[in-house]
Amino acid sequence: MGDMIKRYINFVKENAVEVAPTRVKPATTPSTPTRRSPLRKDKPAIKIKPKAEDVAQKFLELTKDNKEIQSLLKKKYQ
């Protein structure tokens, strides 16, 4: 076993080559993205729903002159 370790040490010594470290300059400018961003800034991702108050106000405006709907609502909420 000791003979194998000596052979390995001799092998490493024979093939060991010292290399001076080289300096690598960091990139000074950031790279530009190659694809479009997944965030679309020109239009929203969801459709904005109207508020309940706006819907109720519009319903009242549309049913203002309709006597049939007004009579149904009166009966229901008396």
Rosetta silent file (secondary structure, phi, psi, omega in degrees, C-alpha in Angstrom):
SEQUENCE: MGDMIKRYINFVKENAVEVAPTRVKPATTPSTPTRRSPLRKDKPAIKIKPKAEDVAQKFLELTKDNKEIQSLLKKKYQ
SCORE:     score description
SCORE:     0.000 S_00000001
   1 L     0.000  -39.640 -179.811    0.000    0.000    0.000 S_00000001
   2 H   -65.280  -31.993  179.117    2.872    2.355    0.856 S_00000001
   3 H   -65.763  -37.388 -179.180    4.411    1.678   -2.572 S_00000001
   4 H   -68.516  -36.661  178.950    1.187    2.833   -4.292 S_00000001
   5 H   -67.230  -40.552  178.259    1.142    6.074   -2.315 S_00000001
   6 H   -63.643  -41.595  177.822    4.757    6.793   -3.286 S_00000001
   7 H   -61.060  -41.636 -179.483    3.929    6.158   -6.959 S_00000001
   8 H   -64.689  -42.616  179.546    0.937    8.547   -6.720 S_00000001
   9 H   -63.588  -42.513  177.471    3.070   11.273   -5.089 S_00000001
  10 H   -64.458  -39.246  178.832    5.743   10.878   -7.796 S_00000001
  11 H   -62.590  -43.734 -179.809    3.052   10.990  -10.497 S_00000001
  12 H   -66.093  -40.867 -179.799    1.611   14.216   -9.099 S_00000001
  13 H   -64.336  -40.587 -178.997    5.077   15.802   -8.828 S_00000001
  14 H   -67.852  -38.806 -174.445    5.954   14.917  -12.449 S_00000001
  15 H   -96.869    0.666 -179.100    2.690   16.231  -13.937 S_00000001
  16 L   -77.547  124.413  177.542    2.239   19.262  -11.723 S_00000001
  17 L  -125.638  124.733  179.731    2.596   22.469  -13.696 S_00000001
  18 L   -83.417  132.601 -179.582    2.247   25.772  -11.959 S_00000001
  19 L  -119.326  130.844  178.747    0.124   28.276  -13.816 S_00000001
  20 L   -72.038  136.371  179.904    0.120   31.942  -12.969 S_00000001
  21 L   -68.532  141.686  179.404   -3.393   33.228  -12.251 S_00000001
  22 L  -105.140  146.433  179.065   -4.768   35.586  -14.849 S_00000001
  23 L   -89.860  134.510  178.303   -6.889   38.619  -14.031 S_00000001
  24 L  -112.055  125.993  179.557  -10.242   38.826  -15.647 S_00000001
  25 L   -76.579  136.033  175.171  -11.805   42.245  -16.055 S_00000001
  26 L   -72.917  151.911  179.097  -15.423   42.469  -14.989 S_00000001
  27 L   -68.110  134.148 -177.237  -17.885   43.609  -17.604 S_00000001
  28 L   -90.033  -25.842  179.799  -18.530   47.340  -17.259 S_00000001
  29 L  -110.842  139.752  177.824  -21.833   47.473  -19.144 S_00000001
  30 L   -71.619  149.605 -179.936  -24.808   45.301  -18.320 S_00000001
  31 L   -75.939  148.199  179.942  -25.954   42.957  -21.013 S_00000001
  32 L   -85.117  143.610  179.141  -29.190   43.802  -22.800 S_00000001
  33 L   -68.367  143.663 -177.441  -32.075   41.361  -22.482 S_00000001
  34 L   -91.615  -16.707  179.438  -32.682   39.291  -25.572 S_00000001
  35 L  -124.322  162.967 -178.859  -36.402   38.759  -25.005 S_00000001
  36 L   -70.049  153.443  178.361  -39.260   41.029  -24.047 S_00000001
  37 L   -70.324  142.464  178.992  -40.184   41.488  -20.438 S_00000001
  38 L   -71.240  -15.608  178.082  -43.165   39.399  -19.278 S_00000001
  39 L   -85.046  118.447  179.205  -44.618   42.507  -17.636 S_00000001
  40 L   -93.826  115.147 -177.150  -46.743   44.398  -20.127 S_00000001
  41 L   -88.610  -14.411 -176.855  -46.796   48.042  -19.161 S_00000001
  42 L   -79.821  -25.103  177.388  -49.054   49.149  -22.019 S_00000001
  43 L  -145.152  147.237 -177.645  -52.163   47.351  -20.751 S_00000001
  44 L   -69.693  157.552 -178.428  -53.200   45.909  -17.386 S_00000001
  45 L   -76.567  -25.309 -179.141  -53.165   42.176  -16.792 S_00000001
  46 L  -125.117  157.758  174.515  -56.730   42.101  -15.494 S_00000001
  47 L   -87.307  129.710 -177.642  -59.935   43.860  -16.398 S_00000001
  48 L   -79.093  125.514 -178.689  -60.992   46.184  -13.633 S_00000001
  49 L   -85.262  147.764  178.843  -64.511   45.415  -12.435 S_00000001
  50 L   -70.219  153.979  179.061  -66.893   48.248  -11.553 S_00000001
  51 L   -74.288  156.984 -177.823  -67.604   48.938   -7.910 S_00000001
  52 H   -62.709  -35.229  179.519  -70.918   47.818   -6.405 S_00000001
  53 H   -65.565  -40.052  178.710  -71.937   51.431   -5.773 S_00000001
  54 H   -64.677  -40.458  179.964  -71.426   52.308   -9.432 S_00000001
  55 H   -65.930  -42.900  179.561  -73.489   49.308  -10.516 S_00000001
  56 H   -64.423  -41.806  179.107  -76.302   50.197   -8.107 S_00000001
  57 H   -63.869  -41.367  178.916  -76.329   53.828   -9.278 S_00000001
  58 H   -66.236  -38.345  177.739  -76.491   52.768  -12.928 S_00000001
  59 H   -62.611  -42.701  179.231  -79.338   50.346  -12.132 S_00000001
  60 H   -64.447  -38.730  178.760  -81.298   53.135  -10.449 S_00000001
  61 H   -66.425  -39.222 -178.574  -80.759   55.442  -13.426 S_00000001
  62 H   -72.908  -31.356 -177.614  -81.921   52.798  -15.902 S_00000001
  63 L   -97.807   12.031 -175.987  -85.019   51.852  -13.902 S_00000001
  64 L   -60.422  -42.840 -176.258  -85.983   55.413  -13.038 S_00000001
  65 L  -100.301   -0.646 -177.846  -88.892   55.605  -15.498 S_00000001
  66 L   -88.255  106.442 -175.952  -89.834   51.914  -15.555 S_00000001
  67 H   -68.489  -35.670 -177.326  -93.021   51.592  -13.457 S_00000001
  68 H   -62.751  -46.218 -179.205  -93.100   47.780  -13.572 S_00000001
  69 H   -67.591  -39.258  179.204  -89.655   47.383  -11.972 S_00000001
  70 H   -63.631  -39.075  178.784  -90.407   50.052   -9.367 S_00000001
  71 H   -67.472  -37.569  176.932  -93.609   48.285   -8.340 S_00000001
  72 H   -64.245  -40.601 -179.733  -91.728   44.962   -8.005 S_00000001
  73 H   -68.994  -37.881  178.042  -89.068   46.615   -5.858 S_00000001
  74 H   -62.778  -43.359  179.782  -91.658   48.301   -3.651 S_00000001
  75 H   -63.728  -39.401 -176.592  -93.416   45.012   -3.005 S_00000001
  76 H   -71.226  -39.991 -172.255  -90.155   43.261   -2.191 S_00000001
  77 L  -103.959   20.872  177.105  -88.710   45.883    0.179 S_00000001
  78 L   -85.302    0.000    0.000  -91.848   46.977    2.084 S_00000001
